[in-house]
Amino acid sequence: MTNFSPRPITEVAAELGLEPDDIEPYGKTKAKIALDVIARPAASRNAGRLILVTAINPTPAGEGKTTTSIALAMGMRRLGKRAVLALREPSLGPVFGVKGGGTGGGKASLTPADEINLHFTGDIHAITTAHNLLSALVDNSVYFRDTFEGSGEIDPRTITWGRALDMNDRFLRRCIIGLGGKSHGKVREERFDITAASEIMAILALARDYADLEQRLSRIVVGSSYDGHTITAGQIGAASAMCAVLRDALKPNLVQTLEGGPAFVHAGPFGNIAHGCNSVLATQLAIKTGDYAITEAGFGFDLGGEKFLNIKARTAGIWPRAIVLVATLRALKMHGGAPVKSSGEPNPEALQKGLAHLEKHIENAGAYGLTPVVAINVFPNDTEEELALVEQSAGKLGARMARSEGFGRGGEGSLDLARVVTEVVDATDANPPKPKYVYELEDAPHEKIRKIARTIYGAKDVAFVGSSEKDLKRIKELGYDKLPVCMAKTQMSLTDDPTVYGRPRDFVISVREVRLSAGAGFIVPLTGDMMTMPGLPKVPAARQVKLLPSGQIKGLMQND
């Protein structure tokens, strides 16, 4: 497919059974989908087989989850299957930081990659604007000393709603605003979150329609009054205007793979801070328009995968037929103690140790009543001996393994993976797996957190430190203790320490703070040193990005 020319987006939409009036083109190769399409019956009586792609814990050696997701869809299409992707939108922070693009890699990529990685259809900009509109209205209420019926005047010392920016900037984690005298506002401490960590991003990804979106926005808690009553975005009068700003952003986006296959790319909450899943609306569209809907969750199975199953799937009333667990030999060797510089070299001893990490994630799939397919993203220097070792280890736990060479060969290189996943999924037609959650909503928040930590991370216990006990008490008083839990934890480890690889045991997870995301509909325990505003690395990927005289952008993607 080296000479692939993108199909007109109307042609891609037509393959899904969509008419020209169902789409709003943004140029020739991308479009928004009208929301009323989602309420229609499925395009095929065989529609609805959902496949969740997740991964082991990330390492600097790389795993390639998005690349594998795209390759899987390509491979299934080559087998004649109606496969549709539902993926997240990239955030500019990681694109210009360490990630170098979020649209796959090599021949397993989305197109137009440069537009998707930059401004796309403006969704993330709209979310940033809606977030900061609420920030401005909160400060305006403080400045004019507005009084809210039943609550009173907002106490600026209690404001929990910060500001957002779609960029990695550690200098904005804590700052002072309102300097310059009384006419410029009241001086107070402020924080910035990256837009992908904004509650509004999580809300957009979970909202079912405009009415649900506005209701969720109105429930956002921004602070408290001097009497201790909560103040919400609805009380401030912000929800309707925010909903208007997000009107077009709520509509899912349609693009295509480098082999012309359809892909819905919509919403992009982080998996280590937020719930890490693309929008419910995009996933529902993929389920309705394809016989096989392939979606992914952010970072490892312990983060995005857990949240997909316990939060998104529960909210949307969906459940996957199969789990694809992505790994590389080099990442497994890093989990076995090999340094990143030598992780690509043969090292059966380190691989054997690292397999304990893979086995933990396979066991986690079993906690949900699901058996995963282990997808090895193959590199040219991987040895047959080490690949066989992984296959044997996975087989002992009842999992299948398949290789994927999608990066170098596109759909042709992922036919093995496509065949295995299709077999596993089709075998569930007579008796689809039923939802099985790690915790119940009726469990106390402490118990929900402990169940996740013990079952999914393998922790011995949880220590509630800092303000966490006070936060949980307040959440219970407000009546939000029955919400699901969205753990904020490092993606690099099963523990809350990013330097601990492999499968650690007998460790304690420390929860230092618990935030309420009443609009999104979950509580957020912050563990370890988890930050909601990342920083740039010493050599940011942005330094490699250049605009050529032809208008082409170079350096935006990995290996570009």
N, C-alpha and C positions, 0 to 999 in steps of 0.2 A: 504493500500500500504506500510505497514511497512517493508516488505521484498523485496522492489523494487530493481531490478538490472538494471542499465542503459542499454538501447538498444545500439547496435553498431551504430555509427553516420551515417554509410551508410544506415542503415535501416530507421532511422529518415528521411534522405534525400530522400529515395525512396518513403516514404509516401507523400512527396511534389512533386513527379514527377521528381525528379532529378536523373541523371545517375551518376555512379562512376566517370566519367571524369568531372562532374560539380563541384566536391568538392575537397578540398585539406585537408585531415585529419591532425589534430594536436593531435596525440594519438588516442585512441579508442572512445572518447566521445565528441570531439569538432572538428570543421572543418571550413575552409574558403570556401566561395562560389565564383565561377568564375564570373567575371563581365558580361560576355556575356549572362548569364542566365536572367539578368534583362530585356534585350531587347526582350525576347521571349513572345509569346502570353500567356494570363492567362491560368492556368491549368484547370479551370472550367468556364463554362458560368455564374455561380453564383458568381464568385469571385468579390472582390472589396468592400465589406461592411466594412468600417473603423470605429473602435470604439476608442474614446479617453478617457483614464482614467486620471482623475485629482483629486484634493482634496481641502478641506478647508485649510486655513493657518495652517502650522504645529505648534505644541505645544510640550513641553517636555513630554506630556502624550502619544503622538504617534498617527498615523493614519493608517499606513500600506498600502500605495498606491501600492507598488510593490507586496506585498503579495496578495493584492486583485486582481491586474491585472493577476497574475499567477493563482490564485484560479478561477477567471472568465473563463480563457482559459480551465482549467481543467474541470470545470462544464459544459461548452459548449461541450467539447469533450465527456463527459459522456452522453450528450443528443444526440450524434451522429452527431454533427456539425464539419465541417472542420475549426477549430479555430487555428490561428497561432499568436504567440506573436512577438512583435518587441520592445525590451527594450534597455535601456542604459547600458554601461559598468560601473562598479563601479570604483571610484577613490580611490587610496590608502590613500589619506589624510583623508577622512571621515571614511574609513574602520578602520584605526588605531586611529582615533580621537574619535568621539562620536557615529557613526552610527553602527559599529559592523557588517559590511557586507552589500552588496547591491543586494542580490539575492533572496529576499523574506524571509519567515520565517516559521518555523514549517514544516507542510506537504504541504505547498504551496511555494515551493522553486524550484530553478533551480539546475541542476547538470551538471558538477562537481563544486559545490559551492566554494570550497577552491581555485581551479584553476582560476575560473572567478574572484574571489575577489582579487587574488594576481596578477600574471603576465599575465594570460589568454593567448592570442596569441601574446602578445607584442605590441598591438596597441598603448596604452598610452605611452609606452616607446619610440616608433617611433615618436610620436607627440612631446614628450619632446625633443628628439634628433633633429628633424627638426626645432623646435623653437630655440634651442640653437645654431644650425648651423647658422641660420640667425643672431643671436646675435653676434657670433664670426666673421662673414663676415662683419657685420656693423663696429665692432671695428677695424677690419683689414683695412677697407677702411679709417677709421679715422687715423690710425697709419701711413699708407703710403700716406695719403693725396690724395686719388683718386679724379679725376675730372670727373664728369658725364656730357655728352653732353646735353645742354639745361638747366642744373640745376647748375652745378658748384661743389664745394667741400662741403662735408657734415659738418655742424656745430655741433660739439659734444654736445653743450649745448641744442640742439633741439631734440636729439634722444628720440623717444617715445617708441621704441621697447625694452622691458626689457628681462628678462630671465624667465625660467619656471622650476618648480620642482613639481613632483606628490606627494607632502607631505604638511601637514599643518605646517608652520614654520613662526611664526610672526616676528622672528628676521631678516628675509630676506625681509620684506616689503620695507625697505629702507636701502641701504648699499653703501659703497664706493668701487670702483674698480680702478685698474690701479696704485696701490701703488708700490713703490720700485724703482722709477726712470724712466727715459725716455725709457729705453729698455723694460719696462714692459707695456708701453702704457700711455695714458693720464688719469689723475685722474678725475673721474666724479662720480656723484651720480647715482645709479642704483636701480632698483626694481625687485623683483621676483613675478610672478603670479603663482598660482597653475595651473597645466597643464590643468585641467578641465575649467579654465577661459581663456586659451590661445586662441587667434584668430584662430590659426591653428586647434584647436579642433572644433571650430565652422565651419570653412571652410570644414574640412573633413566630418562633419555631413551634410553639404548642397551640396557638390560636386556631380555632376551627372556621371562623368567619369574622366579618367586621363587628358584629354585635359582641361576640366572645372577646375579640381583641380589645374593644373599648371597656368592657367589664373588667378584664384583667388589668388594663392600664389604670383604671380608676381605683383598684385595690392596692396599688403600690404604696407602701408606707414610707414617708419621707422624713418623719421625725415625730416629736411629741410636743404637746403644749406645756406650759408652765405647771399645769395641774396633773401632768402625766398621761393625758389622753393622746392616743395616736392621731396623727394628721396624715391624710392620704392624698394622692394625686387627684382623686375625685373631689375631695373637699376644696382643694385649691382651685378647681375648675380647669384642670389641665388636660384631662383625659380626651375630651372631644377633639381639641386641636392636635394633640399628639396622634390620635387615630387618623386625622385628616392628612398629616405629614406622612403617615405610613400606608396610605391607601394603596399605592402601586406596589410598595415593598411587600405587601402580604401576598401578592400574586406570584405563584411559582414561575421559575425561569426554565425555558427549554433550550438546550444546546445539543451537541452531538459529539461522538467519539471520532477519532481519526479514521475509523472505518464506517462512519456514517450512522452509527447506532444512536438511538435517542437517550438523552440524559437530562433529568430534572436536577438543577443545581440551585438550592435555595436555603438561605439562612446558614449561619456559621458560628454557633456558640462553642466556646472552648470546652474540651472534655475534662480538663483538670480543674476548671473553675466553675463552669456551667454544666449543662447536661450533655454537651458534645454531639448532638444529633441534628441532622437536617430537619426541615419543617415537616410537621404532621401532614400538611396539605400536599407537599411534594411526594411524600411516601405513599399517601392514599392515591394520588394520581398514577404513580408507578404500578401500584397494585391493580388498579382498575384498567389500565391500558396495556399491561403486559401479562403474559402467563407466568413470568418469573420477574419479580421486583428485587433488585439488588441494592441494598443500602449499606452504609458504613457508620460506625460510631467512632468518636475521637479517641486518640491515644490507645492504651491497652484495654483488654477485656475488663480489668479491675476498675476502670474509670468509665469511659464512654459506653462500653458494652453493658456494664452493670446498670448504668443510668438509662440506657435504651430500654432495658427489660423492666426495670422497676419503676421508671417514671414515664418515659414516652409511650411504651407499649401499653402500660396500664391506662394512661390518659386517652390514647387513641383507640383502644379496644382491638389491638392487633397483636400477633405473635409470630415469630419466625418459624419456618419449617426446618431450617438448618442454620448452623453457624460456621463461618469460614474463619479459621484462626491463622493469621498471617505471621510468618517467621522467616528469618534468614539464618543460614549456618553461622555467619559472622556475628549476628546479634546473640545467638544462643551461646557462642563461645565467649562473648563478653560477659554474659550472665554466669559463665563458668570460670571467670577470672582472667580471661585473656585481655591484654591491652588493646585499645582500638587500632593501633598502628599495625598489629600483627594478627588481627582477628580474621583477615581474609586468607591467612595461611592455614594449611592442614594442621589440625591440633585435636585429635580424637579424645585426648584426656580432658581438655577444657570443654569440648562439646558434650561429653558424657556428664560432666558436672552441671553444665547449663541446661541439660534436658530436664532436670528437676523443676526448673522454672516453667518450661513448657507443660510438664505434667500437671502442675498446679492449675494452669489455665484450663486444661482439659477437664480436670476435676470440677472446676468452677462451672463449666458448661453443664456438667452432670447435676449440679445443684439446681439448675433451671429445667431439668428433665430433657436436655438437649445434648446430642453427641456431635462434636465438631468435625469438620474436615480441616486437617492441617495443610495449609498452602505454603509450600516452601518457594519463596521468591529466589530463583536460582541465579547465581553469578557464574561467569565463565570458569573461574578457578575452583568451583566446588567439586569435591571428589565423590565418586560413586560410593566409596566406603562410608563416608560421613553421611551422605544422603540415606543410605540403607540403615544406618544407626538410628536416625530420626524416625524412619518409617517403622522400625521394630519397636521403638519406645512408644510411639503413638498407638500402634496396634495392640500393645499389651493392655492399654486402657480402653480399647474398643473403638478408637478413632481411626478414620481413614486418612491417608496422606496423598497429596498430589503435588507435582511440580508445576511451576509457572515460569515461563520465559517471555512474558508479555512485554517487558521493557525492550528487548531486542527484536522480538518477532511478532508483536501484536497478538491478534486473535489466534493465529496459527500456533504461537508458542504457549497458548493456554488451553489447548484442546483437551489435554489430559485432565486438568483441573475442572474444566467445564463438564466433561463426561462424568467424573466422580460426583460433583455437586448435583448434577441432574439426577443421577441414580438415587442419591440420598434423599433429595427433595421429592421425587416421584414416588418413592416408597412410602411416603407419609400420606398420600392421597386418600387412602381408605380410612386412616385414623390420624388426622393432624394432631401434633402435640398441643396440649392445653397449657394455658398460662400457669406458671409456677414461680412465685416470687420469693425472694430471700426474707422479706419481712412483710407483715400486714400493716395496713394503715392504722389499725386500732392499737398497735404496739406503742408504748411510750417512746418519745424521741431517743432517750438514752439507749433503749433496747434496740431500736432500729439501727442506730449507729454501731452498737456492739455486734449485731448480727452481720452487718456488712463487713466490719473489720475482722471478725473471727472467721466467717464463712468464705469471704472472697479474698481478703488479704492474707489470711492465715495468722492473724495476730493473737496473742495471748489475752490481751485486754485493751481497754481504752481508758486513758487518763483525761479527765475533764479539768483543764487548767485555765489560767487567765480569767476572762470574763464569761467563759462558756456556761457555767452553772447559772449565773445571773441572767444570761441571754435566754437560756432554755426555760427558766422560770417565767420570764416576761412573755415568751412565745406561748406558753401554756395559759397564762392569764388572759392573753388576747384571743385565745380559742383556736390557735393554729397548730396545736400539738399533734393533730391527726394527718398533717401533710406528709408527703414522701420526703426523703432525705437526698440531697444532692451534695455529695462529699467533695470538698476542695482539697486535693492531695497531689503531690508530685506525680508526674507520669512516668518517671524514670525507675521507680521501684515499687514493690508491693508494700513497702513500709512508707513512712512519711519522711524518710531521709533519702534524697536523690542519689547518694553515693553508695547505697546498699543494693547490689545486684543479686541475681540468683533467686533462690527460694529460702529466705530467712525464716527462722522459727523463734518462738518464745519472745517476741518483741511486743512493745506497747505503742499504740497509736495515741498521739497527744492532740486533743481538740482544744484550741486556745480561744476560739471565738465562734459564735453561731449567728449568722445573719438570717433575717427573714426576707424571703422573696414572695410576698403574699400575692402579687400579681401573677408571677410565673406559677405559683402554687407549690412551692417547696421551701424547706429550710436548708441553709448552707453551712455545715460545720467546716471551719477552716482548720486544717491540720498542719503541724510542723511550721515551716517558714513560707507557706504558700502565699504568693503575691497575686493581686488581681491586675497589676500593671507590670508586664515583663520589661526587661531591659534589652538593649542591643548587645550583641557580642563584640569582641575587640575588633574583628574585621566583619562588619555587616555586609550582607549580600547586596545591599543597595549600591555599594561601591563598584559592583560589576555591571550594573544596569546602564545601558547607553541607548540613545535614540539615534539611529543612522540617518543620513541625508534622505534615504528612500522612504523614511517614515517607519521602517521596521525597528522593533525593539529587540536588542540583544542582551543576554545575561539575566533575563527575568526568570528563566527556568533552570532547574538543576542540570548540570552538564552542558549548559548552553554557552 
